[in-house]
Amino acid sequence: MNDPKTLIFADLHLGTASIHDADAIVSWTRRVIQKHKPQRVVFDGDTFELILPMEHDLSIGVEPSIHRIISAWQALFYYHRESDLSEIIFLRGEHDAEVAVLDDTIQRYFPHQKIITGESWHDATSNSLVVHGHQFDYNRIFWDGNVKISCIDGLTFAINKFLSQTSKIEQQIRNAVAVGKFSYWYAYGELPRFISAVERLFGADSDIYLRECARVLRDGDLDRWLAEQSSVLTHVCGRMAKIAALHPRLLLQLYDTFYRLLDLHVKWKMRNVLIGRPYKDQPEDLNVSGGVRNLITGHFHEPRAWHWEGRSVYNIGCPKLSVAGTVGDELHVFRDLDFVLLDGAHVTFHHERIPSTIPLSEFGL
């Protein structure tokens, strides 16, 4: 019997606000499934957007949020439910990591398929490890018992405070998102361009964001998080960030430098997992004896593939509309329609970027 084909998607960030994305994402996933006819689909983390308040109402609780999201995206889930798929795997990312009710809730919507949830999934035939990828990031979450050690919550609050600093600005942004002219998402390393676009289009004050980020970097969360890190490079960047936080405007000026340096450490950690070499702050669930041939991730919103001594890393991008910034009198946006196909021992990475521009005159500028 042939091994089942497996399609891997990542970072759908399905919420209840950016429903204008539905037609594009649903039609794309249908085309891919109809063309490749997989027996299994893996949603590689951040499938459900349960962190960003701009995407859904945080106050209603986790399980009601899941029900609302699935209802809002019923065309996508109905297609998977009625397809020939025999198995659907949901891996947890940091935006849906604490969904304690995920297993039972999801299974009720897919009575015909076997549903698996977890932190990672390994395909023995191709020797591929699939994991969301936040475990490698500079901002990964550590746990001390039931205590979360991370800066994610504070930095998420900072971006939300920036986007909703006044009711007028929030409504303008929500209106632009609702008609597909703007997005809450941006590519890896593109935060400064996103902040600048929000300032220019909606009159937001970036100092509000920077002051909140500076507060997060100066308080004890960053120190507790750095104490968990074994990388000298991460410690150096962390200390530099604390110094820069004394002058918040420096944070955006140094952003690209920090990200490029920290990306070197991300690749170092990924390489260690590929070859099976443990390191001090490695998550226990990623200890793979002997290493793996392929590592497949999402999280970074940056499609890329790189290879090292016969082993490969494939990073899947985010299919949602993303902001690349303003250039001249235009807003530049794009979609990354990416997936990985496992066909026996054969692994292929499929990438398509669809860029577009929106005249600033449509924003009244």
LINGIGI-V292264 format. One line per field, one symbol per residue. psi: psi as a letter, one per 30 degrees, with the letter a starting at -180 (. if undefined). burial: I if it has 9 or more other C-alpha atoms within 8 Angstrom, else O. A space follows every 50 residues. Layout:
psi->???
burial->???
This chain:
psi->kkkkkkkkllhfhjagehfffeeeeeeeeeeeeeefhlfkkkjilhekjg ejfffljfffleeeeeeeeeeeheeeeeeeegagkfkkkjkkaffgfhif geeeeeeffifflkkklaflkkjeefhkkkkefffflfglklkjbgkkjl geeeeeeeeeeefhfleeeeeeeeeeefggfllflllkggeeeeeeeeee eggljffeeeeeeeeeffafeeeeeeffkfkeeeeeeeeeeeeeffieff eeefeeeeeeefeeeeeeeeeeeeggjllegkkefgjjkfalekkklbef hjklklkjhglkkkkklkflkkkflkjbhkkkllkjjklkkjibfkkkkk kkkjlllkkfffgg.
burial->OOOIIIIIIIIIIIIIOIIIIIOOIIOIOIOOIOOOOIIIIIIIIIIIII OIIOIIOIOOOIIOIIOIIIOIIOOIIOIOIOOOIIIIIIIIIIIIOOOO OIIOIIIOOIOOIIIIIOIIIOOOOIIIIIIIIIIIOOOIIIOOOOOOII IOOIIIOIIIIIIIIOOOIIOIIOOIIIOIOIIOOIIOOIIIIIIIIIIO IIOIOIOIIIIIIIIIIIOOIIOIIIOOIOOOIIIOIIOOIIOIIOOIOI IIOOIIOIIOIIOOIIOOIIIIIIIIOOOOOIOOOOIOOOIIIIIIIIII IIIOIOOOOOIIIIIIIIIIIIIIIIOOOIIIIIIIIIIIIIIIOOIOIO IOOOOOOIIIOOOOO
